């Protein structure tokens, strides 16, 4: 195996480690929610702002697609495949390390919610931001949302067009445009 291939494998192994640790933490928090919140009144952390409240979400984000387990799982698998595709295509440059971490977080969040859907037929949600009447969510959702925002900021404000050439499917695109 070449030195570059070794580094790539090591980086991908680290990505898998990050995703596994975060997935474990997500599942642990959901276990705690089931054990301590299910069937009980919400646990107030900050009066009028934040509380822990058990909810079985049979839909996707914001409760859309209620009781569409197969569709939601298939959509999740497609999104995971796309994320993995980009993860494997990322160059080995140091400036892309944060992208590796953010994509690993998204994978962990997606897998965390997929595990729930397969295991329970619903996703365990328990964090309620009551100040703005926001939909109840979980740790996996936090991974997905914050990482997506991070990627958006990076691709919009940090990376230059030439940094993203690895996403180009046509090698000599500039020649094709002439």
Helices and strands as residue ranges (DSSP letters): H 3-36, E 43-46, E 50-57, G 61-63, H 69-89, G 94-96, H 97-120, E 123-129, G 130-132, H 139-153, I 154-158, G 161-167, H 173-177
